[in-house]
Amino acid sequence: ILLIQEIRDSSGTSIVDLLDQLNVQENNQYSMTISERLGRTRSKEQYAYLYRHNKVTVDDVYQYPDELDIFERPPYCVKFSTGITDGLHEFFLVGVHTAPDMAETEVDALVEVFEAASLLWGTQTKAVSDHYPVEVNIFATGHRGIVYGTLCRLYSHIKENK
């Protein structure tokens, strides 16, 4: 499963072209689920999960409603199921592209996103995907301890609610 972020092509053709090119390769059988266009500014972005449909199935998607307007681009959650692993049959992923100046607040709010998705789908198995360069920027600007603490609280929340 691959999460692609910052899709800014308003025509929607570039991500479809990428999927088509992946599937030209022998033995590739990728499908895609894509979010609505998101963002506060005129420049909207989308999230897309590309996945091998012979390995996993998309059971549902959930665009976090973000009624308190915490996220620059609200998280896009996707519930998957698989029969290829022992013990792990269903799980969900949360994709979020945090804004550098709001990363601490947005990462902190992921606990509520996980709770909402867990209640919706009745599952506790989840993972988070974040935009890696934002993490580097956070660490470079001296917020490493804050973000690390938030991620530890998030991990503890997940562990306690298994």
LUMGU-545270 format. One record per residue: residue in three letters; x, y, z of N, C-alpha, C in turn. Coordinates in steps of 0.001 Angstrom, whole numbers, plus 500000, padded with zeros to 6 digits. Last residue first. Example, Ala and Ser with C-alpha at 12.3 -4.5 7.8 and 13.67 -1.06 7.14 Angstrom:
% LUMGU-545270
+------+--------+--------+--------+--------+--------+--------+--------+--------+--------+
| dovo |    n_u |    n_v |    n_w |   ca_u |   ca_v |   ca_w |    c_u |    c_v |    c_w |
+------+--------+--------+--------+--------+--------+--------+--------+--------+--------+
|  ser | 512850 | 497750 | 507080 | 513670 | 498940 | 507140 | 512900 | 500030 | 507870 |
|  ala | 513190 | 494310 | 507800 | 512300 | 495500 | 507800 | 513200 | 496700 | 507800 |
+------+--------+--------+--------+--------+--------+--------+--------+--------+--------+
% end
This chain:
% LUMGU-545270
+------+--------+--------+--------+--------+--------+--------+--------+--------+--------+
| dovo |    n_u |    n_v |    n_w |   ca_u |   ca_v |   ca_w |    c_u |    c_v |    c_w |
+------+--------+--------+--------+--------+--------+--------+--------+--------+--------+
|  lys | 493713 | 498458 | 522481 | 493737 | 497246 | 521645 | 492644 | 496298 | 522060 |
|  asn | 494061 | 500810 | 523857 | 492740 | 500533 | 523303 | 492716 | 499326 | 522379 |
|  glu | 496705 | 501086 | 524575 | 495707 | 500935 | 525636 | 494358 | 500494 | 525103 |
|  lys | 497893 | 501503 | 522035 | 498209 | 500305 | 522804 | 497154 | 500038 | 523882 |
|  ile | 496865 | 504035 | 521348 | 496582 | 502873 | 520500 | 496781 | 501586 | 521300 |
|  his | 497950 | 505572 | 523426 | 496499 | 505528 | 523223 | 496115 | 504296 | 522403 |
|  ser | 500666 | 505207 | 522949 | 500083 | 504723 | 524201 | 498577 | 504598 | 524081 |
|  tyr | 500872 | 506511 | 520467 | 501174 | 505090 | 520567 | 500552 | 504500 | 521829 |
|  leu | 500215 | 509106 | 521339 | 499394 | 508456 | 520329 | 499612 | 506947 | 520375 |
|  arg | 502319 | 509582 | 523090 | 500948 | 509583 | 523608 | 500011 | 508877 | 522636 |
|  cys | 504410 | 509469 | 521209 | 504373 | 508501 | 522310 | 502976 | 508427 | 522919 |
|  leu | 503749 | 511671 | 519637 | 503708 | 510345 | 519028 | 503701 | 509256 | 520098 |
|  thr | 504154 | 513677 | 521564 | 502828 | 513487 | 520976 | 502716 | 512099 | 520370 |
|  gly | 506911 | 513406 | 522008 | 505962 | 513208 | 523100 | 504557 | 512956 | 522597 |
|  tyr | 507857 | 514076 | 519457 | 508129 | 512748 | 519997 | 507149 | 512435 | 521128 |
|  val | 507012 | 516747 | 519380 | 506442 | 515785 | 518439 | 506662 | 514365 | 518940 |
|  ile | 508593 | 517756 | 521502 | 507139 | 517915 | 521509 | 506495 | 516879 | 520598 |
|  gly | 511206 | 517158 | 520710 | 510671 | 516614 | 521956 | 509161 | 516677 | 522005 |
|  arg | 511423 | 518662 | 518271 | 511544 | 517204 | 518293 | 510927 | 516600 | 519546 |
|  his | 511436 | 521294 | 517660 | 510212 | 520760 | 518258 | 510263 | 519245 | 518411 |
|  gly | 513543 | 522488 | 516275 | 513614 | 522370 | 517721 | 512379 | 521829 | 518401 |
|  thr | 513569 | 522489 | 513550 | 513233 | 523750 | 514205 | 513110 | 523613 | 515711 |
|  ala | 514086 | 519910 | 512757 | 515125 | 520908 | 512523 | 514831 | 522218 | 513244 |
|  phe | 511697 | 518631 | 513284 | 512860 | 518286 | 514081 | 513944 | 519351 | 513943 |
|  ile | 510106 | 519848 | 511325 | 509751 | 519965 | 512743 | 510986 | 519711 | 513593 |
|  asn | 511398 | 519021 | 508979 | 511326 | 520439 | 509312 | 511003 | 520647 | 510790 |
|  val | 510938 | 516269 | 509157 | 512310 | 516767 | 509162 | 512315 | 518239 | 509547 |
|  glu | 508152 | 516257 | 508937 | 508780 | 515755 | 510156 | 510212 | 516271 | 510256 |
|  val | 507941 | 517230 | 506341 | 507408 | 518036 | 507439 | 508022 | 517573 | 508750 |
|  pro | 509012 | 515130 | 504823 | 509754 | 516390 | 504932 | 509233 | 517300 | 506042 |
|  tyr | 506890 | 513086 | 505242 | 508215 | 512989 | 505841 | 508967 | 514318 | 505898 |
|  his | 503684 | 513241 | 506134 | 504558 | 513784 | 505108 | 505961 | 513904 | 505696 |
|  asp | 502572 | 510173 | 507588 | 502718 | 511623 | 507573 | 503690 | 511998 | 506474 |
|  ser | 500343 | 507725 | 508454 | 501347 | 508118 | 507474 | 501390 | 509634 | 507466 |
|  val | 499593 | 505377 | 510970 | 499532 | 506759 | 510485 | 500654 | 506983 | 509485 |
|  ala | 497417 | 502584 | 511523 | 498749 | 503155 | 511325 | 498570 | 504568 | 510812 |
|  lys | 495588 | 500084 | 513400 | 495718 | 501272 | 512568 | 497174 | 501686 | 512436 |
|  thr | 493184 | 498275 | 514953 | 494442 | 498128 | 514241 | 494570 | 499251 | 513226 |
|  gln | 490724 | 498341 | 516074 | 491768 | 499068 | 516781 | 493101 | 499008 | 516046 |
|  thr | 487409 | 498762 | 514804 | 488714 | 498106 | 514770 | 489723 | 498972 | 515493 |
|  gly | 484948 | 499921 | 514208 | 485028 | 498878 | 515222 | 486328 | 498104 | 515188 |
|  trp | 484555 | 502026 | 512488 | 484835 | 500720 | 511912 | 484951 | 499597 | 512935 |
|  leu | 483891 | 504230 | 514135 | 483190 | 504000 | 512873 | 483335 | 502560 | 512412 |
|  leu | 485780 | 504026 | 516185 | 484345 | 503911 | 516481 | 483550 | 503578 | 515226 |
|  ser | 488117 | 504426 | 514686 | 487934 | 503185 | 515448 | 486466 | 502962 | 515785 |
|  ala | 487701 | 507028 | 513728 | 487765 | 505917 | 512773 | 487559 | 504577 | 513481 |
|  ala | 487729 | 508421 | 516201 | 486570 | 508502 | 515311 | 486553 | 507333 | 514327 |
|  glu | 490311 | 507788 | 517174 | 489116 | 507415 | 517934 | 487882 | 507402 | 517038 |
|  phe | 491927 | 508932 | 515182 | 491956 | 507490 | 515422 | 490716 | 507026 | 516176 |
|  val | 491219 | 511631 | 515583 | 490978 | 511003 | 514281 | 490944 | 509484 | 514441 |
|  glu | 492138 | 512050 | 518176 | 490699 | 512144 | 517908 | 490337 | 511496 | 516567 |
|  val | 494884 | 511758 | 517682 | 494223 | 510856 | 518631 | 492718 | 510862 | 518375 |
|  leu | 495563 | 513895 | 516041 | 495393 | 512574 | 515427 | 494745 | 511566 | 516372 |
|  ala | 496134 | 516239 | 517339 | 494725 | 515971 | 517042 | 494497 | 514601 | 516411 |
|  asp | 498938 | 516263 | 517351 | 498206 | 516074 | 518610 | 496757 | 515662 | 518354 |
|  val | 499357 | 516931 | 514678 | 499750 | 515598 | 515147 | 499038 | 515281 | 516459 |
|  glu | 498377 | 519597 | 514737 | 497754 | 518597 | 513876 | 498105 | 517177 | 514327 |
|  thr | 500118 | 520856 | 516552 | 498675 | 520826 | 516813 | 498003 | 519725 | 516008 |
|  glu | 502579 | 520471 | 515182 | 502394 | 520011 | 516560 | 500908 | 519863 | 516885 |
|  ala | 502130 | 521715 | 512645 | 502359 | 520273 | 512761 | 502117 | 519753 | 514173 |
|  met | 501824 | 524265 | 511797 | 500750 | 523731 | 512637 | 500949 | 522248 | 512946 |
|  asp | 503873 | 524886 | 510095 | 503670 | 525780 | 511233 | 502576 | 525298 | 512184 |
|  pro | 503644 | 522773 | 508148 | 504819 | 522919 | 509010 | 504586 | 523790 | 510246 |
|  ala | 500713 | 520835 | 508026 | 501305 | 522129 | 507695 | 502478 | 522365 | 508647 |
|  thr | 500667 | 517347 | 507164 | 500599 | 518441 | 508126 | 501234 | 519709 | 507577 |
|  his | 498842 | 515165 | 505717 | 499930 | 516047 | 505283 | 499835 | 517290 | 506151 |
|  val | 497939 | 511900 | 506498 | 497817 | 513314 | 506844 | 499060 | 514050 | 506354 |
|  gly | 496146 | 508912 | 506480 | 497087 | 509760 | 505761 | 496856 | 511204 | 506152 |
|  val | 495780 | 506108 | 508234 | 495396 | 507511 | 508291 | 496491 | 508301 | 507586 |
|  leu | 494478 | 502855 | 507716 | 495585 | 503794 | 507625 | 495024 | 505205 | 507639 |
|  phe | 493275 | 499948 | 509420 | 493084 | 501177 | 508660 | 494320 | 502048 | 508746 |
|  phe | 492546 | 496440 | 509015 | 493298 | 497545 | 509598 | 492927 | 498808 | 508839 |
|  glu | 492124 | 492930 | 509270 | 491610 | 494242 | 508898 | 492374 | 495312 | 509662 |
|  his | 493813 | 490852 | 509879 | 492861 | 490676 | 508785 | 492217 | 491979 | 508355 |
|  leu | 496447 | 489516 | 511287 | 496030 | 490851 | 510861 | 495120 | 490701 | 509647 |
|  gly | 496823 | 486703 | 511677 | 496435 | 487584 | 512767 | 495939 | 488955 | 512360 |
|  asp | 498904 | 486318 | 508973 | 498382 | 485656 | 510164 | 498037 | 486713 | 511200 |
|  thr | 497914 | 487575 | 505757 | 498763 | 487602 | 506948 | 498099 | 486830 | 508077 |
|  ile | 496128 | 487591 | 503658 | 497477 | 487070 | 503397 | 498389 | 487077 | 504612 |
|  gly | 493700 | 488711 | 503565 | 493738 | 487331 | 504027 | 495130 | 486746 | 503920 |
|  thr | 492609 | 491967 | 504510 | 493510 | 491074 | 503792 | 493402 | 489677 | 504371 |
|  ser | 491211 | 495247 | 504261 | 491196 | 493884 | 504787 | 492101 | 493035 | 503901 |
|  phe | 491218 | 498711 | 505268 | 491601 | 497616 | 504382 | 491336 | 496282 | 505062 |
|  lys | 490009 | 501936 | 505367 | 489979 | 500629 | 506026 | 490238 | 499554 | 504974 |
|  val | 491473 | 505075 | 505417 | 491008 | 503978 | 504571 | 491106 | 502680 | 505359 |
|  cys | 491247 | 508575 | 505816 | 491366 | 507256 | 506440 | 490784 | 506196 | 505509 |
|  tyr | 492784 | 511549 | 505654 | 492012 | 510637 | 504812 | 492280 | 509229 | 505321 |
|  pro | 492773 | 514606 | 507562 | 493226 | 513238 | 507293 | 492228 | 512436 | 506455 |
|  pro | 492537 | 517893 | 506038 | 492061 | 516859 | 506966 | 492526 | 515457 | 506568 |
|  arg | 494865 | 520196 | 505812 | 494281 | 519202 | 504915 | 493827 | 518046 | 505799 |
|  glu | 495112 | 521666 | 508137 | 495199 | 522353 | 506842 | 494555 | 521485 | 505763 |
|  phe | 493033 | 520956 | 510938 | 493958 | 520494 | 509907 | 493926 | 521386 | 508669 |
|  ile | 491062 | 522179 | 512478 | 492401 | 521994 | 513039 | 493422 | 521727 | 511937 |
|  asp | 488256 | 522784 | 512372 | 489227 | 523380 | 511453 | 490648 | 523353 | 512020 |
|  leu | 486332 | 521433 | 513701 | 487008 | 522497 | 514451 | 488099 | 523188 | 513626 |
|  glu | 485556 | 519454 | 511914 | 484606 | 520529 | 512204 | 485234 | 521689 | 512977 |
|  asp | 486722 | 517275 | 510380 | 487475 | 518427 | 510888 | 486596 | 519650 | 511140 |
|  pro | 485959 | 514812 | 509142 | 485198 | 516041 | 508900 | 485853 | 517328 | 509406 |
|  tyr | 487998 | 512597 | 507337 | 487757 | 513195 | 508650 | 487090 | 514555 | 508465 |
|  gln | 486693 | 510412 | 505200 | 487335 | 511723 | 505165 | 486994 | 512414 | 506476 |
|  tyr | 487040 | 507126 | 504882 | 486496 | 508109 | 505817 | 487316 | 509381 | 505706 |
|  val | 486122 | 504091 | 503220 | 486952 | 505287 | 503333 | 486244 | 506278 | 504243 |
|  asp | 486281 | 500486 | 503208 | 485577 | 501749 | 503424 | 486596 | 502884 | 503434 |
|  asp | 487728 | 498345 | 502218 | 486393 | 498098 | 502762 | 485589 | 499384 | 502908 |
|  val | 489855 | 497381 | 499776 | 489372 | 498576 | 500462 | 487941 | 498293 | 500902 |
|  thr | 491932 | 494564 | 500163 | 490664 | 495103 | 499681 | 490348 | 496366 | 500465 |
|  val | 495076 | 493168 | 499077 | 494210 | 493837 | 500051 | 492956 | 494350 | 499358 |
|  lys | 495999 | 491607 | 496917 | 496557 | 491412 | 498261 | 495665 | 492008 | 499349 |
|  asn | 494936 | 492358 | 494567 | 494992 | 490911 | 494786 | 495563 | 490579 | 496169 |
|  his | 495240 | 495077 | 494526 | 493914 | 494561 | 494855 | 493868 | 493038 | 494949 |
|  arg | 497664 | 496880 | 495906 | 497507 | 495688 | 495068 | 496194 | 495016 | 495445 |
|  tyr | 497137 | 500432 | 495897 | 497261 | 499150 | 496584 | 497084 | 498013 | 495589 |
|  leu | 497415 | 503792 | 496681 | 497531 | 502796 | 495633 | 497817 | 501471 | 496324 |
|  tyr | 495640 | 506422 | 497905 | 496242 | 505159 | 498306 | 496231 | 504256 | 497086 |
|  ala | 496015 | 509897 | 497801 | 495628 | 508682 | 497076 | 496367 | 507500 | 497677 |
|  tyr | 494839 | 513132 | 498602 | 495581 | 511949 | 499020 | 495109 | 510803 | 498135 |
|  gln | 495092 | 516412 | 497114 | 494406 | 515147 | 497362 | 495394 | 514130 | 497910 |
|  glu | 494718 | 519988 | 497480 | 495504 | 518768 | 497336 | 494621 | 517556 | 497591 |
|  lys | 494391 | 523338 | 496192 | 493839 | 522142 | 496840 | 494721 | 520936 | 496547 |
|  ser | 494886 | 526564 | 496454 | 495653 | 525396 | 496025 | 495176 | 524176 | 496811 |
|  arg | 493414 | 528351 | 497913 | 492984 | 528063 | 496543 | 493683 | 526826 | 495980 |
|  thr | 493350 | 526903 | 501248 | 493680 | 527925 | 500253 | 493141 | 527522 | 498884 |
|  arg | 492700 | 524714 | 502752 | 492055 | 525994 | 503077 | 492268 | 527043 | 501994 |
|  gly | 492003 | 521436 | 501432 | 492881 | 522542 | 501769 | 492106 | 523823 | 501982 |
|  leu | 491354 | 518864 | 498970 | 491363 | 519393 | 500328 | 492296 | 520588 | 500468 |
|  arg | 489319 | 516896 | 496939 | 490337 | 517951 | 496951 | 490216 | 518713 | 498270 |
|  glu | 488790 | 513576 | 498274 | 488323 | 514792 | 497618 | 489468 | 515803 | 497655 |
|  ser | 491087 | 510810 | 497769 | 490269 | 511727 | 498563 | 489679 | 512819 | 497678 |
|  ile | 490981 | 507609 | 496210 | 491497 | 508980 | 496255 | 490526 | 509879 | 497018 |
|  thr | 492267 | 504414 | 495679 | 491195 | 505199 | 496276 | 491769 | 506588 | 496509 |
|  met | 493176 | 502047 | 493174 | 493389 | 503306 | 493873 | 492099 | 503767 | 494536 |
|  ser | 495122 | 499125 | 492295 | 493908 | 499929 | 492262 | 494167 | 501162 | 493110 |
|  tyr | 497415 | 497070 | 490501 | 497128 | 498125 | 491460 | 495765 | 498757 | 491205 |
|  gln | 499023 | 494685 | 489739 | 497568 | 494786 | 489720 | 497156 | 495807 | 490774 |
|  asn | 501772 | 493500 | 487969 | 501228 | 494559 | 488817 | 499721 | 494635 | 488625 |
|  asn | 502757 | 491629 | 486169 | 502421 | 491186 | 487524 | 501918 | 492293 | 488449 |
|  glu | 504447 | 494002 | 484149 | 503984 | 492630 | 484344 | 503804 | 492326 | 485830 |
|  gln | 503277 | 497333 | 483887 | 504337 | 496407 | 484279 | 503743 | 495027 | 484561 |
|  val | 500950 | 498669 | 483700 | 501536 | 498188 | 482447 | 502611 | 497146 | 482750 |
|  asn | 500375 | 499655 | 486199 | 499706 | 498421 | 485796 | 500169 | 497888 | 484447 |
|  leu | 501818 | 502024 | 486252 | 502147 | 500938 | 487187 | 501585 | 499610 | 486699 |
|  gln | 500401 | 503474 | 484309 | 501795 | 503102 | 484068 | 502250 | 501983 | 485004 |
|  asp | 497929 | 503802 | 485632 | 497993 | 503064 | 484363 | 499416 | 502601 | 484066 |
|  leu | 498782 | 505405 | 487780 | 498207 | 504081 | 488032 | 498265 | 503218 | 486769 |
|  leu | 499558 | 507698 | 486328 | 500530 | 506963 | 487137 | 500037 | 505539 | 487405 |
|  asp | 497072 | 508452 | 485246 | 498174 | 508083 | 484352 | 499232 | 507276 | 485099 |
|  val | 495787 | 509101 | 487622 | 495257 | 507995 | 486815 | 496328 | 507516 | 485839 |
|  ile | 497284 | 511303 | 488364 | 497291 | 510128 | 489239 | 496749 | 508897 | 488505 |
|  ser | 496712 | 513072 | 486212 | 498088 | 512625 | 486477 | 498123 | 511373 | 487348 |
|  thr | 493991 | 513824 | 486086 | 494523 | 512855 | 485125 | 495892 | 512302 | 485506 |
|  gly | 492800 | 515808 | 487549 | 492692 | 514440 | 488043 | 493303 | 513397 | 487134 |
|  ser | 492845 | 518502 | 487181 | 492173 | 517713 | 486141 | 491981 | 516268 | 486584 |
|  ser | 494381 | 519490 | 489240 | 492930 | 519693 | 489316 | 492170 | 518907 | 488249 |
|  asp | 496951 | 518202 | 490863 | 496438 | 518219 | 489496 | 494912 | 518314 | 489526 |
|  arg | 498138 | 517783 | 493271 | 497582 | 519115 | 493009 | 496995 | 519257 | 491612 |
|  ile | 498772 | 515759 | 495814 | 498314 | 515669 | 494428 | 497571 | 516968 | 494135 |
|  glu | 499924 | 515380 | 498359 | 500178 | 516605 | 497602 | 499837 | 516465 | 496122 |
|  gln | 500736 | 511849 | 498539 | 500184 | 513098 | 499054 | 500531 | 514243 | 498112 |
|  ile | 500117 | 508450 | 498451 | 500673 | 509583 | 497715 | 499950 | 510827 | 498203 |
|  leu | 500828 | 505468 | 499985 | 500089 | 506719 | 500121 | 500825 | 507796 | 499344 |
|  leu | 500604 | 502133 | 499105 | 501392 | 503345 | 498959 | 500472 | 504550 | 499098 |
|  ile | 500864 | 498829 | 500000 | 500000 | 500000 | 500000 | 500902 | 501223 | 500000 |
+------+--------+--------+--------+--------+--------+--------+--------+--------+--------+
% end
